[in-house]
Amino acid sequence: MAHKTITISQEAYNALKAMKNEHESFTQVILKITGKKKPKLSQILPHIVWNGPHEELDDLEDEIRLNRRKQILREVEP
């Protein structure tokens, strides 16, 4: 994925930082507030399907995505 450097004011940075969770990147925050972020499993699945806390389901989804990225990288490496 390509990366770009942007310049924002200190006020904008502080606002983004205040919205950011501990394990969330600034990219994820921007995508979330612009409506471009894919919904989490906990937002898609009915509550009847998952009886545990939404955070656990979100953590599981994050782990699945991380493992997919690692698998793709292994397949691409020479």
GUZA-990795 format. One record per atom (N, C-alpha, C): residue number from 1; atom name; x negated, y negated, z negated. Coordinates in steps of 0.1 Angstrom, whole numbers, plus 5000, padded with zeros to 4 digits. Layout:
! GUZA-990795
  num  atome    c1    c2    c3
  NUM     CA     X     Y     Z
...
END
This chain:
! GUZA-990795
  num  atome    c1    c2    c3
    1      N  4992  5012  5000
    1     CA  5000  5000  5000
    1      C  4991  4988  5000
    2      N  4994  4978  5009
    2     CA  4987  4966  5009
    2      C  4990  4957  4997
    3      N  4981  4949  4994
    3     CA  4982  4940  4982
    3      C  4980  4925  4987
    4      N  4987  4916  4981
    4     CA  4986  4902  4984
    4      C  4983  4894  4971
    5      N  4975  4884  4972
    5     CA  4973  4875  4961
    5      C  4982  4863  4962
    6      N  4989  4859  4952
    6     CA  4998  4848  4952
    6      C  4994  4838  4941
    7      N  4997  4825  4943
    7     CA  4995  4816  4932
    7      C  5008  4811  4927
    8      N  5010  4812  4914
    8     CA  5022  4807  4908
    8      C  5018  4798  4896
    9      N  5028  4790  4892
    9     CA  5025  4781  4881
    9      C  5024  4789  4868
   10      N  5019  4782  4858
   10     CA  5018  4789  4845
   10      C  5032  4792  4839
   11      N  5041  4783  4842
   11     CA  5055  4784  4837
   11      C  5061  4797  4844
   12      N  5059  4799  4857
   12     CA  5064  4810  4863
   12      C  5057  4823  4858
   13      N  5044  4823  4856
   13     CA  5037  4834  4851
   13      C  5043  4838  4837
   14      N  5045  4828  4828
   14     CA  5050  4831  4815
   14      C  5064  4837  4816
   15      N  5072  4832  4825
   15     CA  5086  4837  4827
   15      C  5085  4852  4831
   16      N  5077  4855  4841
   16     CA  5075  4869  4845
   16      C  5070  4878  4834
   17      N  5060  4873  4827
   17     CA  5054  4880  4816
   17      C  5064  4883  4805
   18      N  5073  4874  4802
   18     CA  5084  4876  4792
   18      C  5094  4887  4797
   19      N  5096  4888  4810
   19     CA  5105  4898  4815
   19      C  5099  4912  4816
   20      N  5086  4913  4816
   20     CA  5078  4925  4818
   20      C  5078  4934  4806
   21      N  5081  4947  4808
   21     CA  5080  4957  4798
   21      C  5066  4961  4796
   22      N  5063  4968  4786
   22     CA  5049  4973  4783
   22      C  5043  4981  4795
   23      N  5051  4990  4800
   23     CA  5046  4999  4811
   23      C  5050  4995  4825
   24      N  5054  4982  4826
   24     CA  5059  4977  4839
   24      C  5048  4968  4845
   25      N  5047  4969  4858
   25     CA  5037  4959  4865
   25      C  5045  4947  4869
   26      N  5037  4936  4872
   26     CA  5044  4924  4877
   26      C  5051  4927  4890
   27      N  5046  4935  4898
   27     CA  5052  4939  4911
   27      C  5066  4945  4908
   28      N  5067  4954  4898
   28     CA  5080  4960  4894
   28      C  5090  4950  4889
   29      N  5085  4940  4882
   29     CA  5093  4929  4877
   29      C  5099  4921  4888
   30      N  5090  4917  4898
   30     CA  5095  4909  4909
   30      C  5105  4917  4917
   31      N  5102  4930  4920
   31     CA  5112  4938  4928
   31      C  5125  4939  4920
   32      N  5124  4940  4907
   32     CA  5136  4942  4899
   32      C  5145  4929  4900
   33      N  5139  4918  4899
   33     CA  5147  4905  4899
   33      C  5151  4901  4913
   34      N  5144  4906  4923
   34     CA  5148  4903  4937
   34      C  5158  4913  4942
   35      N  5161  4923  4934
   35     CA  5171  4933  4938
   35      C  5165  4944  4948
   36      N  5152  4944  4949
   36     CA  5145  4954  4959
   36      C  5141  4967  4952
   37      N  5142  4968  4939
   37     CA  5138  4979  4932
   37      C  5148  4991  4933
   38      N  5143  5003  4935
   38     CA  5152  5014  4936
   38      C  5157  5017  4922
   39      N  5170  5020  4921
   39     CA  5176  5022  4907
   39      C  5170  5035  4901
   40      N  5169  5034  4888
   40     CA  5164  5045  4880
   40      C  5175  5056  4880
   41      N  5170  5069  4877
   41     CA  5179  5080  4876
   41      C  5190  5078  4866
   42      N  5187  5071  4855
   42     CA  5197  5069  4844
   42      C  5208  5060  4849
   43      N  5205  5052  4859
   43     CA  5215  5043  4864
   43      C  5224  5050  4875
   44      N  5219  5061  4880
   44     CA  5226  5068  4891
   44      C  5235  5079  4885
   45      N  5229  5087  4877
   45     CA  5236  5099  4872
   45      C  5246  5095  4861
   46      N  5257  5102  4862
   46     CA  5267  5100  4851
   46      C  5262  5103  4837
   47      N  5267  5097  4827
   47     CA  5262  5100  4814
   47      C  5264  5114  4809
   48      N  5274  5120  4815
   48     CA  5277  5134  4811
   48      C  5266  5144  4815
   49      N  5259  5141  4826
   49     CA  5248  5149  4831
   49      C  5236  5149  4822
   50      N  5233  5137  4817
   50     CA  5221  5136  4809
   50      C  5225  5131  4795
   51      N  5224  5139  4785
   51     CA  5228  5136  4771
   51      C  5218  5129  4763
   52      N  5205  5129  4768
   52     CA  5194  5123  4761
   52      C  5194  5108  4763
   53      N  5184  5102  4756
   53     CA  5182  5087  4758
   53      C  5178  5084  4772
   54      N  5183  5073  4777
   54     CA  5180  5068  4791
   54      C  5165  5066  4792
   55      N  5158  5062  4782
   55     CA  5143  5060  4783
   55      C  5136  5073  4786
   56      N  5141  5085  4781
   56     CA  5135  5097  4784
   56      C  5136  5101  4798
   57      N  5148  5098  4804
   57     CA  5151  5101  4818
   57      C  5142  5092  4827
   58      N  5141  5079  4823
   58     CA  5133  5070  4831
   58      C  5118  5074  4830
   59      N  5113  5079  4818
   59     CA  5100  5083  4817
   59      C  5097  5096  4826
   60      N  5107  5105  4826
   60     CA  5106  5117  4835
   60      C  5105  5113  4849
   61      N  5113  5103  4853
   61     CA  5113  5099  4867
   61      C  5099  5093  4871
   62      N  5094  5084  4861
   62     CA  5081  5078  4864
   62      C  5070  5089  4865
   63      N  5071  5099  4857
   63     CA  5061  5110  4857
   63      C  5062  5117  4871
   64      N  5074  5120  4875
   64     CA  5076  5126  4888
   64      C  5070  5118  4900
   65      N  5073  5105  4899
   65     CA  5067  5096  4910
   65      C  5052  5096  4909
   66      N  5046  5095  4897
   66     CA  5032  5095  4896
   66      C  5026  5108  4901
   67      N  5032  5119  4898
   67     CA  5027  5132  4903
   67      C  5028  5133  4918
   68      N  5039  5128  4924
   68     CA  5040  5127  4939
   68      C  5029  5120  4945
   69      N  5026  5108  4939
   69     CA  5015  5100  4945
   69      C  5002  5107  4944
   70      N  4999  5114  4933
   70     CA  4987  5121  4931
   70      C  4986  5132  4942
   71      N  4997  5139  4944
   71     CA  4997  5150  4954
   71      C  4995  5144  4968
   72      N  5001  5133  4971
   72     CA  4999  5127  4985
   72      C  4984  5123  4986
   73      N  4978  5117  4976
   73     CA  4964  5113  4977
   73      C  4955  5126  4979
   74      N  4958  5137  4972
   74     CA  4950  5149  4974
   74      C  4951  5154  4988
   75      N  4963  5153  4994
   75     CA  4965  5158  5007
   75      C  4958  5149  5018
   76      N  4956  5136  5015
   76     CA  4950  5127  5024
   76      C  4935  5127  5023
   77      N  4930  5130  5012
   77     CA  4915  5130  5010
   77      C  4908  5140  5019
   78      N  4897  5136  5025
   78     CA  4890  5146  5034
   78      C  4883  5157  5026
END
